[in-house]
Amino acid sequence: MHLTVGTAFTITIFTSTVSVITHHKNKLVDLSVVKTFGIFVVIGVLIGTTFASVMKTKMLVLFFSIVVYVFGAYLMLAREKINKIKPNSSLSPRIFFGLVSGFISAPMGITGAMMNVPILRYLGYPISKCIGSAAAIGFFISFTGSIGFLISGFYFDVNLPFSIGFINIPAFILFVPITSFMARVGANTVYKMDKLKAQRLFGVFLYTVGTIFIYRYFNI
């Protein structure tokens, strides 16, 4: 599990980079979100990575599944307001949601988009900016998580075939070209899609992910 998570984070560094560049070209990345929300996500990742190196993740998988179902339902039911929404600038919800998102993302090996997109939507940002900004935050999550699992692998003196720490080199080489290409395709597709439809589809995606993790929970 640790090798899978560490490798996934390392692969996602490159995937996130391609995605962020594409979203930024389409003006869908809000840097203020990265500065005022992303920092707390990264702190959560640091805490989560520390716990993930020594913990069993079965209960966290169940908790993650429930949270993803709730966020998925919110995205499928929430409507895009006709009038422009003013984002909630309160610091408290940004700190709380950021820490929780980062903490849960670390043991799961995800960049947090499936949590950060609905969170940013809840904070009042339009869905297109949510997806682009979540991708930017995802870069910092993947970079932080990758370093954390690399260091923890050396700390526990793991000796896994074709691996450095908790990062598998063959899997990294195999998946980076594929995921990077698809990240560019996905980012351009979101830009061209109807925003409400994109929001609904992301909600369906979250339900799919939640179901997969529920299945994993019963098989751990």
C-alpha positions in Angstrom: 0.0 0.0 0.0 2.8 2.4 0.9 4.6 1.7 -2.3 1.4 2.3 -4.3 0.7 5.6 -2.6 4.3 6.9 -2.9 4.5 5.9 -6.6 1.1 7.5 -7.3 2.2 10.8 -5.8 5.4 10.9 -7.8 3.5 10.1 -11.1 1.0 12.8 -10.3 3.7 15.5 -10.0 4.0 15.4 -13.8 0.3 14.9 -14.4 -0.5 17.9 -12.3 2.1 20.0 -14.0 0.6 19.4 -17.4 -2.9 19.9 -16.1 -2.1 23.2 -14.4 -0.3 24.6 -17.5 -3.4 23.7 -19.6 -5.8 25.2 -17.1 -3.7 28.3 -16.7 -3.7 28.9 -20.5 -7.5 28.8 -20.3 -7.5 31.2 -17.4 -9.0 28.7 -15.0 -6.4 28.8 -12.2 -7.1 31.3 -9.4 -3.7 31.8 -7.6 -5.4 33.4 -4.7 -7.1 30.1 -3.9 -3.7 28.4 -3.9 -2.3 31.0 -1.5 -5.3 31.2 0.9 -6.4 27.5 0.8 -3.7 25.4 -0.7 -1.2 26.2 2.1 -3.4 24.5 4.6 -3.9 21.5 2.3 -0.1 21.1 2.1 0.1 21.2 6.0 -2.5 18.5 6.1 -0.5 16.4 3.7 2.6 16.7 5.9 0.6 15.5 8.9 -1.2 12.8 6.9 2.0 11.5 5.4 3.6 11.1 8.8 0.5 9.1 10.0 0.3 7.1 6.8 3.8 5.8 7.2 2.9 3.9 10.3 -0.9 3.4 10.2 -3.4 0.9 8.8 -5.8 2.7 6.4 -8.9 0.5 6.5 -11.0 3.0 8.6 -9.6 5.9 6.8 -10.7 4.3 3.5 -14.3 4.0 4.9 -14.2 7.6 6.1 -12.9 8.8 2.7 -15.6 6.9 0.9 -18.4 8.5 3.0 -16.9 12.0 2.5 -16.6 11.5 -1.2 -20.3 10.4 -1.4 -21.4 13.5 0.5 -19.4 15.8 -1.8 -20.6 14.0 -4.9 -24.2 14.5 -3.8 -23.5 18.2 -3.2 -22.1 18.7 -6.7 -25.0 16.9 -8.4 -27.6 18.9 -6.5 -26.0 22.3 -6.3 -27.0 24.8 -9.0 -24.8 27.3 -10.7 -26.1 30.8 -9.7 -27.0 33.2 -12.5 -25.5 36.1 -10.5 -21.8 36.0 -9.8 -21.1 34.4 -6.5 -18.7 36.2 -4.1 -16.3 33.6 -2.7 -16.4 33.1 1.1 -13.2 34.7 2.3 -13.5 33.5 5.9 -10.3 31.9 7.1 -11.8 29.3 9.5 -13.4 27.1 6.8 -10.3 27.3 4.6 -8.1 26.1 7.5 -10.5 23.3 8.5 -11.3 22.0 5.0 -7.7 22.4 3.9 -6.2 20.4 6.8 -8.9 17.7 6.4 -8.4 17.4 2.6 -4.6 17.2 2.9 -4.7 14.7 5.8 -7.0 12.4 3.9 -5.2 12.8 0.6 -1.9 11.6 2.0 -2.8 8.0 2.9 -4.9 7.6 -0.3 -2.2 8.8 -2.7 -4.5 11.3 -4.4 -4.0 15.0 -5.2 -7.2 16.0 -3.4 -9.2 17.2 -6.5 -12.1 14.9 -5.7 -12.3 16.7 -2.3 -11.0 20.2 -3.1 -13.3 20.7 -6.1 -16.5 20.4 -4.1 -14.9 22.3 -1.2 -14.0 25.2 -3.4 -17.5 25.1 -5.0 -19.0 25.2 -1.4 -16.7 28.3 -0.7 -18.4 30.0 -3.6 -16.0 29.6 -6.6 -17.4 28.7 -10.1 -16.9 25.1 -11.1 -14.4 25.8 -13.8 -12.1 27.8 -11.4 -12.6 25.0 -8.8 -11.2 22.4 -11.2 -8.3 24.5 -12.4 -7.3 25.7 -8.9 -7.7 22.2 -7.4 -5.2 21.0 -10.1 -2.7 23.7 -9.0 -3.1 22.7 -5.4 -2.8 19.0 -6.5 0.8 19.8 -7.7 1.9 20.8 -4.2 0.1 17.8 -2.7 1.8 15.3 -5.0 5.2 17.0 -4.6 4.9 17.0 -0.8 3.5 13.5 -0.6 6.2 12.1 -2.9 9.0 13.6 -0.8 7.3 12.3 2.3 7.1 8.7 1.1 10.6 8.8 -0.3 12.0 9.9 3.0 9.8 7.5 5.1 11.0 4.6 2.8 14.6 5.4 3.6 13.7 5.9 7.3 12.2 2.4 7.6 15.1 1.1 5.5 12.8 -0.7 3.0 14.4 -2.8 0.3 11.8 -3.2 -2.4 12.7 -4.4 -6.0 13.3 -1.6 -8.5 12.3 1.0 -6.0 13.7 4.1 -4.2 12.1 4.4 -0.8 8.4 3.9 -1.4 8.6 4.8 -5.1 8.6 2.2 -7.8 10.7 3.2 -10.8 9.2 0.9 -13.6 5.6 2.0 -12.7 6.7 5.6 -12.7 8.3 5.4 -16.1 5.3 3.5 -17.5 2.5 5.7 -16.3 3.9 9.2 -16.6 3.5 9.6 -20.4 0.0 8.2 -20.4 -1.3 10.2 -17.5 0.4 13.4 -18.7 -1.3 13.1 -22.1 -4.7 12.4 -20.6 -4.4 15.3 -18.2 -4.0 17.7 -21.1 -7.0 16.2 -22.9 -9.1 16.4 -19.7 -8.2 20.0 -18.9 -9.1 21.2 -22.4 -12.4 19.2 -22.3 -13.5 20.9 -19.1 -12.8 24.3 -20.6 -15.1 23.6 -23.6 -17.9 21.9 -21.6 -21.0 23.4 -20.2 -20.0 24.3 -16.6 -23.1 22.9 -15.0 -22.7 19.6 -16.9 -19.1 19.4 -15.9 -20.1 19.9 -12.3 -22.7 17.1 -12.5 -20.3 14.7 -14.2 -17.7 15.4 -11.5 -20.4 14.5 -9.0 -21.0 11.2 -10.8 -17.2 10.6 -10.9 -17.0 11.0 -7.1 -19.8 8.5 -6.6 -17.9 6.1 -8.8 -14.7 6.6 -6.8 -16.6 6.3 -3.5 -18.0 2.9 -4.6 -14.5 1.7 -5.6 -13.2 2.7 -2.2 -16.1 1.0 -0.4 -15.2 -2.2 -2.3 -11.6 -1.8 -1.3 -12.7 -1.3 2.4 -14.4 -4.7 2.4 -11.4 -6.4 0.8 -8.6 -4.9 2.9 
